Every structure is written in C-alpha cells, then in structure tokens.
Amino acid sequence: MTEPPGVAASGAHAAAAGTNYGIISTGDGATIDSRTVHLPAEAFTAPAEVVAAGGLTNLPAPRSPVFVGRQADMAELSAAMSDGPPMTPSVVHGLGGMGKSTLALHYAHHHRSRYNPIWWIPAETPSGITNALADLAARLNPYASLTTTSSAEGAAWALNWLQAHEGWLLIFDNAESPGDLESVIGPLTTGRHLITSRRATGWHRLAKPLALHTLPSEAAVDMLTRIIEADDIEGIEDIGDIEDSGASSASVLERIAAELGHLPLAMEQAAAYIQYTALTPDAYLERLRRHPARMFAASAPTGAAGESDNHRTVARIWQFSLRAITAEAPLAGEILRTFAWFSSEPVPRDVAHALHADPIMVDEALALLHTYSVITLTRRTFTIHRLVRAVTRTPDPADPNRAAGAIIRAQQQAEQALRRSLPDDPLSNVDGWARWRDLLPHIHALTDLISPEQDTEDTAAICLQTSVFLQREGNADQAVAYAQRAVTAFAGLRGPDDPTTFAARSFLASALRAAGDLERAVPLHLRNLADCERVLGPDHPDTLVARSNLAYLHALKGEVRDALELHLRNLADYEHTLGPDHPHTLNARANLASSHRSAGDLARAVELHDQSLADHERVLGLAHPETLTARSNLGYALQLAGEFDRAIALHACVLADRERVFGPSHPHTELARHLLTGARQAQEAPSGPAVD
C-alpha cells in the first residue's frame, strides 16, 4: 500500500509494518524517493472491533493535591453522572477560577476504575476538540495515523469507536460554546460526557447545568493553611504563632479569604505566593490591600526554570473573558466597570438602565455578562463577585479594559447611577423605604471606596440623603457620619454660605441631637439659624426650619419658655409664607402643641394635638408616617391628662400601623409599643397613695 500524502510513518510504525524503499525516474533526468508501506491486516479493523487497552487515559495530574470544601459538589456531580441518561451530559459552570476543571479532574481520577477510556479534551476551540479526538483514535488504534489523512478523519474514527462501545468518559474542559459540542455529543448515545465551562446559559438543549460556587469560609482557610504549610519554611511552618494586632493567624487567613472572595484559584495563588516569598499572612494581606493590581497578577514560580504560572492568575484568566465580552458588547464592559464600585449584594437591575437609553441593550449586556459567569443575573437583580469587583476597578496598563481613564469614568458613572436611583423624600416616602434598604449596601461600598477628598456633587448628595434616611431608621451614629461628610463636601464644593451647605449642617445637627450629643448639636443649630437669617432672610423656609430645630433643642434641654416662644413665632411665619396646610406648617403646629404639653398646659396641648391630627389626616392621609406621629402625640397628651381609654385606643392604632409600615422591630414601632404598655399600666395604677 502506498502511504497517504503528507503522512510519514514513524520509526516504530515502519518497523512494525515493514517498509520498502526505491527510486523512481521522473522522465527528465530527475529522481524521487518512493516508499511502500505494508500494513498488517489489523490496521484495517473496524472501530467496533477494536478493544481499548485497560486503563486508557490522558488525564493530567491534579494541579494541586489540596482539594477541600467540595464534598457536596462532588456528591452532586457523582449523582448527576450516575442518574441521568448517557446522552444528557453534565456541565459544571461558573466564574473563571472557581475550580471547575479541578472538580472534573478529581471526579475523573476518583472514578478511573468505572470508565475506560477516560479522555480529557481541551474544548476552547473546535480544532482543539478535533485534535484531541484524533489523539484518542491514535491511542485506540496504533495504525490510525497511517489509515487517516487528517485530524478530522482521525476524530471521525474515534467517534465511530465511541458510538460502538460503552463505559467511556469524555471530559470537555473549558468549553466556549455549546454549538462546538453539539456535533460531537449529539450522535453519541453510549458512554458519558462531562463538560466544564464559564458559560452559564445556552446548555438547555445539550447538558444539565451544575453551578459551582465559591468555597465556604472554613474550607478557604483550610486550603490556605495546607498550601502555606506544605514546606518547612522558617517563619511560615509555625503559622500558629503569627499575630496581627492580637488576632490569631486563623483570623488573618479568614481576612485574606474574605478579601479574595473565597475563590479557589485566588486562594491557591495567594497561598503559593505566601509560601514562595516566606511572607507572613498579615504581611501579604497588607500588600494585597495596598497594591491590589500587582498582587492579583502575582504568582509563584512553578517550572524547573523558575517561570511563573502567570496565565493561571485571576487577573489573567478574567482578562480573556472581558476581551471577548467587550468585543461582542462594549456596553457590557461598561456595566461591569461601573458596578464594580457597588457592593457584592444584589443590585436592582433597573439601576443599570441609568447607563443607556435603550433598555433592551442593557438587558442583553447583562445577559452576556451572566453567560460568561461574570455576574449572577436574576429577574430582579444582578450580583458581582467580590474579587471580580476588586480586579475590575483596579487600573492595569497591561489590560485595555482597565485603563486608568476608563476606571475614573466608571467611578463617576457609578456615583451618577446611584444618585439617580435614590427615592425622593427619605423621611416620609414610605413606598421608597424598601428601595433605600436595597441600595444601602451599595451606598456604603461606594462611599468606602471613594475618599472624602474625591467627593463630587453626586457623592455629597448621596451622603446627605442617606443621612436623612438613616435618621428615619434610628441609626443615629451612621447618620452623623454621612451628614458630616456631606457638610464637608458641600462646603468645599459650593462654599460655607450656600443653602445646600446649611441644609447639610442642619441634618448633621439633628443627627447629633438624635445620637444624644447635645454638646455638639447646640452650637451647630445656633450657627445654622444665624447663617440662614443672615444669608436667606428671617422668613425664608430654610430659616424657619433652622428656627424650628433650635426650638426643639430648647425643649430637650428643658428650656420650655424659649421653645414655646420660637414655636409660636415659627407657626405664624409658616402660615404667612407657606399657607395653613403646607406640611411644614402642620409640623410647626404639632411642635407648638408639644411645647404646651411640656409647659404643663395639657388642655391647650390636647386641643392643638387634636387639630394637628385632623389636619394631617386631611392633608397627608391616614397612614402617612407624620400622621402616625401626630396620632401618637395626641395619645400621649391624653394619657398625661388622664383620658386613658382614648389614649390606649390611639396607641393601639399607632402600634398596629407602625408594625405594618415600619416593621415589628423598628425604633418607632418599639416606641409605640412602649407608649401603649405605659398607658395601660397608668390606667391600672391606683389613683392615690396606698393606704395601710
């Protein structure tokens, strides 16, 4: 038989098959070599008749013997590989670095006695799949390279063999597209397939998805410890003695694991680097926080020549994904960079629509990010892994998707998107409170990542409104911090005499008052009133608010006459400037009623509180938070006046409404519960001194 064009028999094959050599004349005086290869009959055995050698496999050894925290995932994978029909493979999907290949590799090694052959196929490209199948054919039939003319023919031979036999396992590692596998897996109805992929979607026609998530905290620490202690390096093998400000080494490793988001590849990368450099874990953590870009790209040498395995760092493997994503949809990369400044808590999907006028383009960009497992997408929210956020917002000159200018623009877009997403009127807009609670983690994350020196109009406005909402929530300490930051930012951006600066200072004083810090609140309220009267005039609405706040402060200090005088003046000014039914006027009337109550004039207090409640119900509605406060104030005044039946009924009504509006554990609900209990106890108490 004449050898096929372009295929030369190897020395081993030539010896086995037998080869004759000769010279052929071309007719023009030249000659060429001619070889005739004599193949034995078994070279032409049909694939169905070829028997695989025992233990046939090309499995690589596990990259790391450390395999922790995956018992449940291994059990789920084993069940899926055993229960489903052979033509329904399992696809392990997740973010790059999640440990998909490691799980598949450990599964294959664990079940080597169950399958034969077991063949590992790099599935990033169709040609990679074809070449791997051709290699399988060559291992099954030593003469395959002589009887086929291309890798495609070799792959076809392997597929014919697989269809004719049972008990084999193919592992398609890092598959980029379900379409690349359909023509391979589709015709095969015997054996088993296992797929790993970063793609989370598109598998419904081909495979059963199995999502892989980050390691539990304990397993992440265990993994770090095992790798760090693998060699006896001075100062590292005695890791239990390391301390960080009194904290144990376990605490330091927990913080490293949290900083790296419990991602297996990041754990392995960090631990190997700590081991290689003989750093203490707390020193590594300090470097990670100060130089994230360098540490995300840092790796320990792995080869004999000391070459670093840089392609296995989290920064590198995600760089390839981001290039593919942004090439397909630039908006997807913009979304990822923007929301890297948010927290790892779920982000409402509609917040992303602030980045583009076309909601369909935004939805498709989010879907693409989810497809590559870079985000987790639900019908209402999307979530970005902590380490993805950290890498994405860290400038890197080597990564075009993380150029310094792009990172700065993304930060500004994050500020703008968050500000536009905040509900109006955080004090009284009940319908917006759930939204506020959804956005609070992202407000905290953004303001933590941006230094106060970088504050813009957007961050200042976010801080001010957040302070107002936190005061409503009864979180006085955080409200003070946000208000102080807003005051500093607006004073620097607009000047100390700008009305917005006055408003921020007013909320800061109120937050300090709510926190019980009257020593700092009093001078701020006094300064604010003086500045408002000087800049805005005595009848300006902001001046009236400042006067009202100062009057409330006088009442807290027991200065009843001063408080009553200011509230009387304020009510007249509000009625004159804003009208009798303006919410500020209603509030001024309620404050005046409370001043009369504090002064001991309960009859006048009950009269004004009664009027205030009627006005609130008429203007704002029965369930408005300020109406509930007006009802509570009337109940308390009636309780002090000894009208217990009516007071108890009002307190019970307020408690029921606040449980429904605020929730059972909110400070305002607790206050209503306390007032109701107090009224009932006062009613049951003896009216006079006990008589022996």
C-alpha atoms as one frame of an Amber mdcrd trajectory, in Angstrom:
protein
   0.000   0.000   0.000   1.292   3.453  -0.818   1.473   5.851   2.135  -1.135
   8.656   2.055   0.235  12.067   1.004   1.719  14.148   3.790   1.850  11.290
   6.315   5.172   9.753   7.185   5.318   6.528   9.125   7.178   6.863  12.390
  10.121   4.634  13.014   8.095   2.395  15.294   5.258   2.075  12.833   7.653
   1.467   9.916   9.389  -1.333  11.744   6.124  -2.935  12.685   4.542  -2.598
   9.282   7.535  -3.151   7.085   8.787  -0.618   4.543  10.383  -0.994   1.060
  12.412   1.872  -0.456  13.106   2.569  -4.175  13.985   5.257  -6.765  11.560
   6.423  -9.468  12.658   8.407 -12.551  10.559  11.443 -13.476  11.494  11.192
 -17.143  13.519  14.424 -17.246  16.627  13.038 -15.615  15.464  13.715 -12.040
  14.518  11.093  -9.486  12.362  10.961  -6.355  12.230   8.604  -3.396   9.373
   6.142  -3.285   8.288   4.226  -0.187   5.774   1.439   0.027   4.345   0.659
   3.467   2.955  -2.826   4.037   0.304  -2.639   6.787  -0.870  -5.718   8.660
  -4.489  -6.768   8.402  -5.336  -5.453  11.891  -4.650  -1.922  10.651  -7.962
  -2.080   8.835 -10.015  -3.420  11.749 -13.369  -1.681  12.033 -13.690   0.678
  15.025 -16.413  -1.510  16.537 -13.955  -4.430  16.703 -11.085  -2.536  18.336
 -10.800  -3.196  22.084  -9.429  -0.396  24.263  -6.415  -1.204  26.371  -7.153
  -1.313  30.073  -6.802   1.969  31.980  -6.548   4.058  28.825  -6.485   7.747
  29.798  -4.737  11.028  29.097  -5.759  12.671  32.380  -3.351  15.291  33.667
  -2.455  15.055  37.308  -4.418  17.434  39.559  -2.683  20.804  39.591  -2.801
  20.824  43.381  -3.373  17.903  45.741  -5.272  20.292  48.008  -8.951  19.649
  47.329 -11.166  20.918  50.130 -14.721  22.145  50.595 -16.091  20.345  47.534
 -17.612  17.240  49.109 -21.170  18.378  48.413 -20.283  19.423  44.856 -18.567
  16.098  44.229 -21.606  14.219  45.554 -23.930  16.264  43.344 -21.741  15.679
  40.309 -21.468  11.951  41.003 -25.239  11.681  41.316 -25.773  13.614  38.081
 -23.277  11.422  36.222 -24.936   8.255  37.503 -28.651   9.060  37.350 -29.167
  10.817  34.033 -29.218   9.109  30.650 -25.841   8.895  28.862 -26.957  11.335
  26.169 -27.575  14.067  28.806 -24.141  15.194  29.994 -23.471  17.414  32.975
 -21.931  20.855  32.535 -20.117  22.336  35.531 -20.224  26.096  35.033 -19.023
  29.095  36.983 -16.709  32.058  37.110 -13.148  31.577  35.904 -11.034  30.383
  38.835 -13.966  28.723  40.592 -12.354  25.281  40.318 -14.496  23.711  37.584
 -11.615  21.859  35.925 -10.257  20.793  39.299 -13.618  19.300  40.267 -13.899
  17.446  36.953 -10.323  16.207  37.215 -10.772  14.900  40.750 -14.024  13.245
  39.726 -12.277  11.505  36.819  -9.354  10.308  38.935 -11.731   9.105  41.633
 -13.704   7.044  39.087 -10.840   5.663  36.984 -12.000   2.114  37.655 -15.523
   2.947  36.465 -14.727   4.266  32.970 -12.433   3.214  30.133 -11.134   5.098
  28.315 -11.207   8.468  30.094 -10.214  11.242  27.704  -9.528  14.881  28.591
 -10.403  17.244  25.730  -9.392  20.944  25.728 -12.621  22.416  24.316 -11.888
  26.129  23.907 -11.959  25.762  20.109 -13.431  23.289  17.594  -9.928  22.455
  16.338  -8.852  21.609  19.868 -11.735  19.165  20.169 -10.925  17.598  16.794
  -7.234  17.186  17.604  -7.963  15.608  20.986 -10.346  13.085  19.403  -7.733
  12.292  16.748  -5.239  11.641  19.549  -7.770   9.278  21.129  -8.055   7.418
  17.824  -4.265   7.057  17.671  -4.208   5.586  21.190  -7.053   3.182  20.426
  -5.565   2.091  17.083  -1.777   2.432  16.596  -2.317   2.467  12.828  -4.808
   5.363  12.855  -2.144   7.832  11.758  -1.451   5.646   8.736  -5.037   4.970
   7.712  -6.369   8.520   8.089  -5.244  11.564   6.165  -6.231  14.333   8.631
  -7.175  15.082  12.213 -10.795  15.303  11.087 -10.652  11.716   9.794  -8.986
  10.610  12.989 -11.700  12.323  15.037 -14.375  10.653  12.916 -12.743   7.275
  13.553 -12.762   7.988  17.303 -16.445   8.960  17.224 -17.299   5.731  15.398
 -15.417   3.813  18.053 -17.183   5.653  20.903 -20.613   5.001  19.417 -19.794
   1.281  19.201 -18.606   0.929  22.805 -19.837   1.683  26.301 -18.257   2.615
  29.603 -16.099   5.533  28.429 -15.898   9.125  29.702 -15.103  12.247  27.691
 -14.319  15.448  29.604 -14.680  18.641  27.571 -12.746  21.214  29.557 -13.447
  24.967  29.343 -15.960  24.734  26.521 -16.592  28.153  24.997 -19.751  27.395
  23.030 -22.454  24.722  23.273 -22.539  24.757  19.478 -18.965  23.463  19.317
 -20.024  20.300  21.145 -23.396  19.548  19.572 -21.955  17.790  16.532 -19.722
  15.676  18.771 -22.039  14.796  21.627 -25.295  14.718  19.702 -24.753  11.452
  17.749 -23.273   9.563  20.711 -25.739   7.518  22.745 -23.247   5.474  24.758
 -20.731   6.369  27.431 -20.646   9.577  29.453 -19.734  13.218  28.901 -18.667
  15.848  31.422 -18.311  19.498  30.427 -16.746  22.458  32.221 -17.449  25.984
  31.041 -17.570  29.603  32.091 -20.819  29.910  30.148 -23.838  29.726  32.426
 -26.507  29.715  29.727 -27.251  28.094  26.374 -26.912  24.497  27.570 -30.613
  23.601  27.778 -30.584  21.522  24.569 -27.348  19.729  25.330 -26.491  19.325
  29.010 -27.702  19.501  32.588 -26.226  22.576  34.340 -24.415  22.262  37.656
 -23.384  25.665  39.049 -20.165  25.818  41.045 -19.869  28.461  43.740 -17.112
  29.840  45.954 -15.667  27.870  48.847 -17.185  28.066  52.326 -15.133  30.274
  54.615 -13.782  27.348  56.658 -12.711  25.469  53.536 -10.988  28.558  52.112
  -8.957  28.972  55.309  -8.174  25.243  55.299  -6.917  25.493  51.721  -4.701
  28.471  52.524  -3.275  26.740  55.581  -2.472  23.476  53.806  -0.609  25.132
  50.940   1.255  27.603  53.143   2.386  24.824  55.477   3.307  22.449  52.642
   7.053  23.108  53.098   9.006  23.823  56.239   9.848  27.463  55.596  11.175
  29.301  58.612   8.556  31.657  59.992   5.773  30.041  57.970   5.615  26.496
  59.306   4.950  27.992  62.741   1.945  29.853  61.418   0.018  29.349  64.630
   2.323  31.799  66.389   1.721  34.665  63.944  -0.263  37.520  65.394  -1.820
  40.575  63.846  -2.769  43.187  66.455  -3.618  40.408  68.867  -5.590  38.397
  66.330  -4.747  34.744  65.696  -3.316  33.539  62.389  -6.675  31.942  61.628
  -8.242  35.393  61.815  -5.643  36.762  59.373  -6.299  33.902  56.959 -10.046
  34.484  57.274  -9.500  38.109  56.264  -7.347  37.069  53.302 -10.038  34.604
  52.236 -12.727  37.277  52.568 -10.631  39.807  50.640 -10.269  37.244  47.845
 -13.946  36.345  47.898 -13.280  32.664  48.747 -12.420  31.996  45.096 -10.406
  28.726  44.881  -7.872  29.899  42.291  -7.295  33.115  44.237  -6.784  31.062
  47.419  -4.260  28.824  45.683  -2.497  31.796  44.074  -2.244  33.690  47.372
  -1.108  30.707  49.443   1.528  29.679  46.899   2.854  33.243  46.809   2.975
  33.432  50.622   4.841  30.121  50.712   7.270  31.112  47.954   8.108  34.562
  49.367   8.120  33.411  53.015   5.791  36.280  53.883   3.621  36.208  56.957
  -0.081  36.116  56.077  -0.656  39.514  57.659   2.145  40.999  55.517   0.545
  39.505  52.398  -2.836  40.949  53.395  -1.289  44.393  53.804   0.267  44.165
  50.335  -2.983  42.910  48.837  -4.857  45.930  50.178  -2.206  48.488  49.233
  -1.182  47.067  45.837  -4.149  45.048  44.550  -3.238  45.181  40.852   0.225
  43.730  41.449  -0.978  41.058  43.859  -3.844  39.928  41.617  -1.229  39.308
  38.906   1.453  37.842  41.216   2.206  34.126  41.092   4.825  31.802  42.489
   7.308  30.019  40.157   6.096  26.580  39.116   8.510  25.304  36.453  12.002
  23.915  36.762  13.390  27.145  35.337  11.528  29.207  37.915   8.975  30.561
  35.444   5.800  31.945  36.981   2.467  30.422  36.004   1.106  33.853  35.117
  -1.643  32.533  32.868  -3.241  30.969  35.951  -3.689  34.202  37.909  -7.179
  35.576  38.441  -6.294  38.811  36.653  -5.112  36.927  33.563  -7.965  34.437
  33.194 -10.596  37.173  33.554  -8.775  39.396  31.091  -9.538  36.919  28.301
 -13.212  36.788  29.264 -13.505  40.571  29.391 -11.899  40.938  25.990 -14.431
  38.536  24.493 -17.311  40.264  26.289 -16.381  43.803  25.304 -15.669  42.749
  21.728 -19.236  41.467  21.494 -20.923  44.245  23.517 -18.888  47.261  24.739
 -21.808  48.244  26.992 -21.305  45.019  28.958 -17.767  46.032  29.853 -19.010
  49.488  30.830 -21.646  47.983  33.112 -19.085  45.738  34.791 -16.624  48.593
  35.398 -19.399  50.829  36.743 -20.925  48.384  39.184 -17.544  47.208  40.391
 -17.924  50.259  42.679 -21.063  48.771  44.243 -21.139  46.005  46.839 -21.372
  42.238  46.393 -25.016  42.389  47.468 -27.671  42.136  44.731 -28.049  45.291
  42.616 -31.559  46.124  41.333 -31.488  45.599  37.566 -33.141  48.914  36.814
 -30.144  50.779  38.280 -28.117  49.578  35.301 -30.605  51.201  32.925 -29.246
  54.579  34.006 -26.199  53.846  31.827 -28.020  53.693  28.494 -31.231  54.969
  26.969 -32.033  51.630  25.324 -33.246  49.166  27.997 -33.029  46.226  25.586
 -29.317  46.854  25.038 -28.800  46.956  28.811 -30.715  43.709  29.308 -28.700
  42.000  26.591 -25.421  43.289  28.038 -26.370  41.933  31.467 -27.305  38.600
  29.855 -23.898  38.433  28.149 -22.085  39.061  31.443 -24.198  36.331  33.029
 -23.441  33.983  30.144 -19.726  34.288  30.928 -20.457  33.792  34.672 -19.012
  37.239  35.436 -22.290  38.223  37.135 -25.196  36.288  38.582 -28.417  37.507
  36.998 -31.978  37.102  38.258 -35.209  38.662  37.089 -34.861  41.481  39.648
 -31.168  41.801  40.443 -27.604  41.072  39.412 -24.633  40.285  41.637 -20.898
  40.703  41.040 -18.365  38.563  42.898 -16.230  40.489  45.366 -12.940  39.698
  43.650 -14.305  40.456  40.181 -15.260  43.884  41.516 -11.812  44.414  43.021
  -9.939  43.403  39.866 -12.261  45.334  37.540 -11.884  48.664  39.343  -8.095
  48.349  39.718  -6.192  50.141  36.899  -3.756  47.981  34.946  -1.779  49.421
  31.979  -1.467  45.906  30.533  -5.241  45.453  30.316  -7.072  47.759  27.864
 -10.322  47.139  29.727  -8.785  48.561  32.907  -7.042  51.687  31.658  -6.881
  54.476  34.242  -9.230  56.738  32.279 -11.841  54.010  31.942 -11.701  53.319
  35.677 -12.208  57.011  36.531 -15.166  57.290  34.147 -16.681  54.164  35.660
 -16.406  55.633  39.169 -18.182  58.798  38.056 -20.898  56.774  36.317 -21.378
  54.709  39.470 -21.925  57.878  41.511 -24.410  59.259  38.995 -26.319  55.991
  38.601 -26.651  55.550  42.355 -27.778  59.137  42.941 -30.448  58.869  40.239
 -31.705  55.633  41.778 -32.375  57.053  45.251 -36.070  57.594  46.083 -37.246
  61.102  46.890 -38.146  62.278  50.395 -36.433  59.628  52.549 -38.274  60.912
  55.636 -41.850  60.345  54.518 -41.877  58.369  51.268 -42.929  55.023  52.723
 -43.039  53.328  49.326 -39.372  54.204  48.806 -38.055  52.724  52.051 -37.680
  49.189  50.697 -35.698  50.626  47.808 -33.478  52.524  50.257 -32.744  49.300
  52.131 -31.827  47.571  48.862 -29.429  50.378  47.964 -27.827  50.944  51.378
 -25.118  48.242  50.940 -24.090  49.871  47.657 -24.057  53.333  49.225 -21.781
  52.027  51.961 -19.500  50.314  49.417 -19.233  53.317  47.091 -18.539  55.830
  49.854 -15.979  53.486  51.431 -14.120  53.097  48.134 -14.081  56.829  47.360
 -12.052  59.016  49.703 -13.766  62.178  51.006 -11.198  64.254  49.112 -12.661
  62.850  45.873 -16.277  63.701  46.744 -18.341  65.279  43.982 -21.803  66.818
  43.920 -23.130  63.293  43.400 -21.400  61.692  46.389 -22.234  64.694  48.594
 -25.921  64.455  47.659 -25.880  60.682  48.254 -24.355  61.192  51.709 -26.881
  63.870  52.672 -29.936  61.865  51.626 -28.537  58.718  53.219 -28.090  60.581
  56.498 -31.757  61.585  56.403 -32.900  58.020  55.777 -30.643  56.598  58.489
 -32.098  59.102  60.966 -35.547  57.839  59.986 -34.291  54.283  60.579 -32.997
  55.204  64.025 -29.345  54.624  63.065 -28.010  57.826  64.584 -24.279  57.069
  64.543 -24.145  56.315  60.821 -26.450  59.251  60.151 -23.949  61.549  61.885
 -21.039  60.203  59.815 -22.843  60.653  56.496 -24.102  64.131  57.421 -20.637
  65.251  58.491 -19.211  64.067  55.172 -21.971  65.898  53.285 -21.279  69.143
  55.192 -17.553  68.943  54.421 -18.171  68.120  50.752 -20.772  70.831  50.098
 -18.732  73.454  51.981 -15.768  72.641  49.751 -17.758  72.392  46.517 -20.239
  75.271  46.978 -18.880  77.324  49.827 -19.883  77.685  53.504 -22.772  80.099
  52.804 -24.571  78.015  50.209 -28.130  76.930  51.170 -27.211  73.296  50.469
 -24.370  73.568  52.969 -26.862  74.997  55.501 -29.227  72.078  54.861 -26.426
  69.551  55.338 -25.364  71.255  58.575 -28.971  71.216  59.773 -29.223  67.466
  59.246 -25.874  66.983  60.955 -27.110  68.888  63.999 -30.335  66.844  64.025
 -28.369  63.592  63.761 -26.123  64.649  66.650 -29.225  65.540  68.661 -30.744
  62.126  67.917 -27.479  60.480  68.977 -27.668  62.334  72.310 -24.675  64.567
  71.586 -26.227  67.906  72.575 -22.827  69.424  73.249 -22.071  69.383  69.514
 -25.674  69.824  68.330 -26.410  73.097  70.156 -23.688  75.278  68.565 -24.491
  73.862  65.128 -28.191  74.713  65.457 -27.335  78.205  66.703 -24.858  78.783
  63.882 -27.276  77.468  61.290 -30.084  79.798  62.378 -27.765  82.803  62.413
 -26.349  81.953  58.968 -29.800  81.374  57.451 -31.135  84.681  58.808 -28.019
  86.494  57.544 -27.912  84.946  54.057 -31.513  83.951  53.316 -33.546  86.308
  55.483 -35.808  85.786  58.527 -38.826  84.466  56.587 -37.106  82.029  54.236
 -38.393  78.426  54.591 -34.876  77.168  55.395 -34.604  79.807  58.136 -37.904
  78.644  59.610 -36.634  75.054  59.627 -33.470  76.173  61.411 -35.573  78.077
  63.985 -37.822  75.046  64.485 -34.828  72.781  65.071 -33.426  75.197  67.625
 -36.775  75.359  69.404 -36.896  71.560  69.560 -33.426  71.600  71.080 -34.551
  74.100  73.756 -37.368  71.700  74.635 -34.939  68.791  75.015 -32.836  70.882
  77.380 -35.899  71.761  79.455 -35.906  75.386  78.337 -39.681  75.361  77.855
 -40.310  79.110  77.586 -37.626  79.573  74.898 -39.003  76.632  72.944 -42.611
  77.862  73.202 -41.678  81.375  72.054 -39.797  80.121  68.992 -42.559  77.656
  68.025 -45.237  80.380  68.283 -43.224  82.667  66.026 -42.497  79.838  63.597
 -46.135  78.796  63.249 -47.185  82.353  62.410 -44.387  82.696  59.864 -45.198
  79.330  58.234 -48.899  80.175  57.951 -47.974  83.505  56.405 -45.334  82.247
  53.931 -46.420  78.693  53.067 -50.099  78.570  53.991 -52.037  76.693  56.691
 -51.930  73.261  55.001 -48.277  73.050  53.995 -46.520  70.046  55.641 -44.061
  72.426  57.320 -46.986  74.383  58.785 -48.574  71.163  60.063 -45.291  70.219
  61.666 -44.969  73.669  63.269 -48.453  73.344  64.775 -47.558  69.895  66.160
 -44.340  71.297  67.652 -46.277  74.097  69.327 -48.692  71.568  70.814 -45.760
  69.563  72.219 -44.334  72.750  73.738 -47.608  73.419  75.578 -47.566  69.835
  76.818 -44.003  70.278  78.106 -45.074  73.525  79.794 -47.831  71.650  81.651
 -50.754  73.219  79.736 -52.357  69.865  78.894 -55.731  71.295  77.907 -54.153
  73.544  75.263 -51.819  70.722  74.228 -54.713  68.272  73.683 -56.615  70.899
  71.719 -53.680  71.636  69.394 -52.747  67.945  69.004 -56.373  67.152  68.112
 -56.304  69.847  65.455 -52.883  68.666  64.237 -54.111  65.084  63.810 -57.183
  66.190  61.878 -55.043  68.357  59.602 -52.519  65.555  58.998 -55.254  63.043
  58.161 -56.891  65.504  55.778 -53.724  66.697  54.028 -51.353  63.697  54.157
 -53.646  60.701  54.635 -54.409  58.260  57.430 -51.289  56.085  57.043 -48.642
  58.745  56.383 -45.707  58.475  58.842 -46.244  62.054  60.024 -49.950  61.302
  60.600 -48.948  58.339  62.761 -46.663  60.641  64.752 -49.489  63.175  65.176
 -51.793  60.390  66.419 -49.116  59.173  68.845 -48.582  62.712  70.182 -52.312
  63.140  70.809 -52.414  59.779  72.571 -49.560  60.748  74.845 -51.118  64.132
  75.698 -54.422  62.391  76.525 -52.560  59.867  78.654 -50.942  62.670  80.661
 -54.344  64.316  81.001 -55.787  61.090  82.476 -58.039  60.236  79.483 -56.778
  56.641  79.382 -59.466  54.944  77.299 -58.991  57.269  74.348 -55.202  57.313
  74.805 -54.967  53.498  74.803 -57.126  53.253  71.677 -54.878  55.735  69.860
 -51.660  53.998  70.987 -53.011  50.600  69.876 -53.904  52.045  66.484 -50.448
  53.606  66.110 -48.734  50.338  67.083 -50.692  48.330  64.509 -49.984  50.882
  61.783 -46.284  51.133  62.577 -45.881  47.354  62.639 -47.387  47.320  59.166
 -45.468  50.336  57.790 -42.113  50.143  59.605 -41.917  46.525  60.710 -42.124
  44.999  64.207 -38.575  45.850  65.332 -38.222  49.427  64.056 -37.416  52.023
  66.772 -40.665  53.893  66.044 -42.629  50.654  66.444 -40.833  49.917  69.706
 -41.734  53.415  70.933 -45.415  52.825  70.093 -45.328  49.523  71.957 -43.712
  51.205  74.963 -46.303  54.016  74.997 -49.189  51.543  74.819 -47.773  49.496
  77.680 -47.207  52.634  79.749 -50.774  53.865  79.176 -52.244  50.530  80.257
 -50.095  50.408  83.370 -51.009  54.015  84.250 -54.718  53.185  83.901 -54.403
  50.196  86.226 -52.336  52.052  88.847 -54.146  53.339  91.994 -55.232  56.946
  91.665 -53.837  57.973  95.021 -51.316  56.903  97.619 -51.732  53.435  99.074
 -53.470  53.213 102.463 -52.261  50.709 105.027
